[in-house]
Amino acid sequence: MDMEQIYEYIGKENVTTYAIGAFVLLWALIWLIRDSQEIDKISEKYVFVTGCDSGFGNLLCRRLDKRGFNVLAGCLTEKGADDLKRVTSPKLKTCLLDVTNTASIQKAYEWTQKEVGDKGLWGIVNNAGRALPMGPSEWMRNEDYICTLRVNMNGVIEMTTQFLPLIKKARGRIVNVASVLGRVAANGGGYCISKFAVESFSDCLRRDIHYFGINVCIIEPGFFKTQVTSLEPIEKELHRLWNQLTPEVKASYGEKYLDNYIKIQRLIMNAICDPDISKVTNCMEHALTSAHPRTRYSAGWDAKLLWIPISYMPACVVDLALKLVLPRPAQSV
């Protein structure tokens, strides 16, 4: 049976549909096979992780340690370093690191250089971050923005550029932790700004250094139950911001605005926050161990079903959605 007879038998439109279906299935199969392939010689590779005192960084270090990596953990406090060493193998090593301090970063780099030797650094995970202060933009002072940007933006940039020679030597990976709020600016303060910056920096960096065989991966977690989303410090910061406002600004929002804003935060955190932070570390681990890592990883059901789809919608739609959620100021028009 020749092609013309086949067309007559099942119809040209059906042939086209079957061909497209077969192509999609083949593409999906190839993607799944590539996505499941892993690197070898894990036990010979070194990975540096920042922000390891708790949360994502702490869990990632423990998991990488079990996989056999040589884990170098940057902790902000002695207690965080000691607690991590108690639950991991002797192979894992820690150092004190403040990503807002150039001298601290330089010291960590020199220590890492001695540890990795000629092997270079397979991966760096820029996980250290802070969320507060966070609230309506008008409530923020310049220093409120700066304290967040120093950690989430400047810290990521300085750590990456400082450690890049070691990563180039190993032709390794750079894993930067952004957020779904680096796609959708849903609240005021430095957090969204810094995470948009991480997205932009990572994209520029990836395009600049891919010639050296280095992969740059972006992790975009949704809302998870960590210290960052703990309600007590969030509410404490909102009260602090409110108390520093002038009487005129307070009057424009109204006395009930703060209480209503806090209620919304409680509702969001209780309804959306996922307690299973391994969904985030699974993405980080894949970025470090996959032979073909993805450019972006969306972690959490809210990231996949809510925030990422919203990020592709027209701005007017996002504005309306947030307008319906957030409380209304007393003197609004």
C-alpha positions as CSV (number, residue, x, y, z in Angstrom):
1,M,0.0,0.0,0.0
2,D,1.5,3.3,-1.1
3,M,1.2,6.7,0.6
4,E,-1.7,7.8,-1.6
5,Q,-3.7,4.7,-0.7
6,I,-3.0,5.2,3.0
7,Y,-4.3,8.8,2.7
8,E,-7.5,7.5,1.0
9,Y,-7.9,4.8,3.6
10,I,-7.6,6.9,6.8
11,G,-7.8,10.4,5.5
12,K,-5.1,13.1,5.3
13,E,-6.3,14.9,8.4
14,N,-6.1,11.8,10.5
15,V,-2.6,11.0,9.2
16,T,-1.5,14.5,10.3
17,T,-3.1,14.0,13.7
18,Y,-1.4,10.7,14.2
19,A,2.0,12.1,13.1
20,I,1.7,15.0,15.5
21,G,0.7,12.6,18.3
22,A,3.6,10.3,17.6
23,F,6.0,13.2,17.5
24,V,4.8,14.5,20.9
25,L,5.0,11.0,22.5
26,L,8.5,10.5,21.1
27,W,9.6,13.9,22.3
28,A,8.1,13.2,25.8
29,L,9.9,9.8,25.9
30,I,13.2,11.4,25.0
31,W,12.8,14.1,27.6
32,L,12.0,11.6,30.3
33,I,15.0,9.5,29.4
34,R,17.3,12.5,29.4
35,D,15.8,13.9,32.6
36,S,16.5,10.6,34.5
37,Q,20.2,10.3,33.5
38,E,22.6,11.1,36.3
39,I,26.2,12.1,36.6
40,D,28.8,9.6,37.8
41,K,31.6,9.8,40.4
42,I,29.5,11.6,42.9
43,S,31.9,10.7,45.7
44,E,34.6,12.7,44.1
45,K,32.5,15.9,43.7
46,Y,32.3,18.9,46.0
47,V,29.2,21.0,46.6
48,F,29.1,24.3,48.6
49,V,25.7,25.2,50.1
50,T,24.8,28.6,51.8
51,G,22.2,29.1,54.5
52,C,22.5,25.7,56.1
53,D,21.5,26.4,59.7
54,S,17.9,25.3,59.0
55,G,15.2,24.9,56.3
56,F,16.1,24.0,52.7
57,G,19.8,24.3,53.0
58,N,20.0,22.1,56.1
59,L,17.9,19.3,54.6
60,L,19.8,19.5,51.3
61,C,23.2,19.1,53.0
62,R,21.9,16.0,54.8
63,R,20.6,14.5,51.6
64,L,23.7,15.3,49.6
65,D,25.8,13.8,52.4
66,K,23.9,10.6,52.2
67,R,24.3,10.5,48.4
68,G,28.1,10.6,48.9
69,F,28.9,14.2,47.9
70,N,31.7,16.1,49.6
71,V,29.4,18.7,51.2
72,L,30.8,22.1,52.3
73,A,28.1,23.8,54.3
74,G,28.1,27.6,55.0
75,C,26.3,28.3,58.3
76,L,25.6,31.7,59.8
77,T,26.0,30.5,63.4
78,E,28.2,28.1,65.4
79,K,25.1,26.4,66.7
80,G,23.8,25.8,63.2
81,A,27.1,24.3,62.1
82,D,27.4,22.1,65.2
83,D,23.8,20.8,64.9
84,L,24.4,19.9,61.2
85,K,27.6,18.1,61.9
86,R,25.9,16.0,64.6
87,V,23.4,14.5,62.1
88,T,25.8,14.0,59.1
89,S,28.9,12.0,58.3
90,P,32.5,13.1,59.1
91,K,32.8,13.8,55.3
92,L,30.6,16.9,55.6
93,K,32.5,20.0,56.6
94,T,31.2,23.4,57.8
95,C,32.4,27.0,57.8
96,L,30.9,30.2,59.2
97,L,29.5,32.4,56.4
98,D,27.7,35.7,56.3
99,V,26.8,36.4,52.7
100,T,26.5,40.1,53.4
101,N,30.1,40.4,54.5
102,T,32.8,40.5,51.8
103,A,35.6,39.4,54.2
104,S,33.5,36.4,55.3
105,I,32.9,35.4,51.6
106,Q,36.6,35.7,50.8
107,K,37.5,33.6,53.8
108,A,35.0,30.9,52.8
109,Y,36.4,30.9,49.3
110,E,39.9,30.4,50.5
111,W,38.8,27.6,52.8
112,T,36.9,26.0,49.9
113,Q,39.8,26.3,47.5
114,K,42.0,24.3,49.9
115,E,39.3,21.7,50.4
116,V,38.6,21.0,46.7
117,G,42.2,21.3,45.4
118,D,42.6,20.6,41.7
119,K,39.1,19.0,41.4
120,G,37.4,22.3,41.5
121,L,33.9,22.9,42.9
122,W,31.1,20.9,41.2
123,G,28.3,22.9,42.6
124,I,27.3,26.0,44.6
125,V,23.8,26.4,45.9
126,N,22.9,30.0,46.8
127,N,20.2,29.2,49.3
128,A,20.8,31.8,52.0
129,G,17.9,34.3,52.2
130,R,15.6,36.4,54.2
131,A,12.0,37.6,53.7
132,L,11.5,40.4,56.2
133,P,10.7,43.2,56.4
134,M,7.6,42.6,54.1
135,G,4.4,44.6,53.8
136,P,2.8,47.5,51.9
137,S,5.5,49.4,50.0
138,E,4.6,52.8,51.5
139,W,5.4,51.4,55.0
140,M,9.0,50.6,54.0
141,R,12.0,52.8,54.6
142,N,15.1,52.6,52.5
143,E,17.0,50.5,55.1
144,D,14.1,48.0,55.1
145,Y,14.7,47.3,51.5
146,I,18.5,47.3,51.8
147,C,18.7,44.6,54.6
148,T,16.8,42.1,52.4
149,L,18.6,43.0,49.2
150,R,22.0,42.6,50.8
151,V,21.3,38.9,51.5
152,N,19.0,37.8,48.6
153,M,20.5,39.8,45.8
154,N,24.0,41.1,46.6
155,G,24.9,37.9,48.5
156,V,23.9,35.7,45.6
157,I,25.9,37.8,43.1
158,E,29.0,38.1,45.3
159,M,29.1,34.4,46.2
160,T,28.7,33.4,42.6
161,T,31.3,35.7,41.1
162,Q,33.8,34.9,43.9
163,F,33.4,31.1,43.6
164,L,33.1,31.0,39.7
165,P,36.8,30.1,39.1
166,L,36.4,27.0,41.2
167,I,33.2,26.0,39.3
168,K,34.8,26.6,35.9
169,K,37.6,24.3,36.9
170,A,35.1,21.5,37.5
171,R,32.7,22.5,34.7
172,G,30.0,22.4,37.4
173,R,26.7,23.8,38.4
174,I,25.4,27.0,39.9
175,V,22.0,26.6,41.6
176,N,20.3,29.9,42.6
177,V,17.2,29.9,44.8
178,A,14.7,32.4,43.6
179,S,10.9,32.1,44.3
180,V,7.5,32.2,42.7
181,L,7.5,35.8,44.0
182,G,10.4,36.4,41.6
183,R,7.7,35.9,38.9
184,V,4.7,37.6,40.5
185,A,5.3,40.7,42.7
186,A,2.6,40.0,45.3
187,N,3.8,42.2,48.2
188,G,5.9,45.1,49.1
189,G,9.4,45.1,50.6
190,G,12.7,43.8,49.2
191,Y,11.8,40.1,48.9
192,C,10.1,40.2,45.5
193,I,12.6,42.7,44.2
194,S,15.5,40.5,45.2
195,K,14.0,37.4,43.7
196,F,13.3,39.1,40.4
197,A,16.9,40.1,40.5
198,V,18.0,36.5,41.1
199,E,16.0,35.4,38.1
200,S,17.6,38.1,35.9
201,F,21.1,37.6,37.2
202,S,20.8,33.8,36.7
203,D,19.5,34.2,33.1
204,C,22.3,36.6,32.2
205,L,24.9,34.4,33.8
206,R,23.7,31.3,32.1
207,R,24.0,32.9,28.7
208,D,27.4,34.4,29.4
209,I,29.1,31.2,30.8
210,H,27.5,28.3,29.0
211,Y,30.6,28.2,26.8
212,F,32.6,26.9,29.7
213,G,30.3,23.9,30.2
214,I,28.6,25.3,33.3
215,N,24.9,24.9,34.0
216,V,23.0,27.6,35.8
217,C,19.7,26.4,37.4
218,I,17.0,28.4,39.1
219,I,14.8,27.0,41.9
220,E,11.4,28.7,42.2
221,P,9.7,27.4,45.4
222,G,6.1,28.1,46.2
223,F,5.1,28.7,49.8
224,F,6.5,26.2,52.3
225,K,6.5,26.1,56.1
226,T,9.9,27.4,57.1
227,Q,11.3,30.2,59.2
228,V,10.7,32.5,56.3
229,T,6.9,31.9,56.4
230,S,6.6,31.8,60.2
231,L,3.7,34.0,61.2
232,E,5.0,35.3,64.5
233,P,8.0,37.2,63.0
234,I,5.8,38.4,60.1
235,E,3.2,39.9,62.4
236,K,5.9,41.4,64.6
237,E,7.5,43.1,61.6
238,L,4.1,44.4,60.4
239,H,3.5,46.0,63.8
240,R,6.9,47.6,63.7
241,L,6.4,49.0,60.3
242,W,2.9,50.3,61.3
243,N,4.3,52.0,64.4
244,Q,6.9,53.9,62.5
245,L,4.4,55.5,60.1
246,T,3.3,59.1,60.4
247,P,-0.2,59.9,61.7
248,E,-1.2,61.1,58.2
249,V,-0.2,57.8,56.6
250,K,-1.9,55.8,59.3
251,A,-5.1,57.8,58.8
252,S,-5.0,57.1,55.1
253,Y,-5.0,53.3,55.7
254,G,-7.3,53.3,58.8
255,E,-6.9,51.6,62.1
256,K,-8.5,48.4,60.9
257,Y,-6.1,48.0,58.0
258,L,-3.3,46.4,59.9
259,D,-5.5,43.8,61.6
260,N,-7.1,42.9,58.2
261,Y,-3.7,42.7,56.6
262,I,-2.5,40.3,59.3
263,K,-5.6,38.2,58.9
264,I,-5.0,37.8,55.2
265,Q,-1.4,36.8,55.9
266,R,-2.6,34.1,58.4
267,L,-5.1,32.8,55.9
268,I,-2.6,32.6,53.1
269,M,0.1,31.0,55.2
270,N,-2.2,28.4,56.7
271,A,-4.0,27.6,53.4
272,I,-1.1,27.5,51.0
273,C,2.2,26.7,52.9
274,D,3.3,23.1,52.3
275,P,5.1,21.3,55.2
276,D,7.0,19.0,52.9
277,I,10.2,21.0,52.1
278,S,11.7,17.9,50.5
279,K,9.8,19.0,47.3
280,V,12.3,21.9,47.1
281,T,15.4,19.9,48.0
282,N,14.4,17.3,45.4
283,C,14.7,20.0,42.8
284,M,18.1,21.2,44.1
285,E,19.3,17.6,44.2
286,H,18.2,17.0,40.6
287,A,20.0,20.2,39.5
288,L,23.2,18.9,41.0
289,T,23.0,15.2,40.0
290,S,21.2,15.2,36.6
291,A,23.3,14.8,33.5
292,H,20.9,17.2,31.8
293,P,19.7,19.7,34.5
294,R,16.7,21.9,33.9
295,T,17.0,25.7,33.6
296,R,14.1,26.2,36.1
297,Y,12.5,24.1,38.7
298,S,9.0,24.9,40.2
299,A,8.6,23.3,43.6
300,G,5.2,22.9,45.2
301,W,1.6,22.6,44.1
302,D,0.9,26.3,44.4
303,A,3.9,27.1,42.2
304,K,2.7,24.8,39.4
305,L,-1.0,25.4,39.6
306,L,-1.3,29.0,40.9
307,W,1.8,31.3,40.7
308,I,3.4,30.1,37.4
309,P,0.1,30.3,35.4
310,I,-0.6,33.7,37.0
311,S,2.8,35.0,35.9
312,Y,1.8,34.5,32.2
313,M,-1.5,36.4,32.6
314,P,-1.9,40.1,31.6
315,A,-1.0,42.5,34.4
316,C,-4.5,43.8,34.7
317,V,-5.7,40.3,35.6
318,V,-3.0,39.9,38.3
319,D,-3.8,43.3,39.6
320,L,-7.5,42.5,39.9
321,A,-6.8,39.2,41.6
322,L,-4.6,40.8,44.3
323,K,-7.0,43.7,44.7
324,L,-9.7,41.2,45.6
325,V,-7.5,39.5,48.2
326,L,-5.8,42.4,49.9
327,P,-7.7,44.7,52.3
328,R,-8.9,48.1,51.2
329,P,-7.4,51.3,52.8
330,A,-9.8,53.7,54.5
331,Q,-9.1,56.6,52.2
332,S,-9.1,54.7,48.9
333,V,-10.9,56.1,45.9
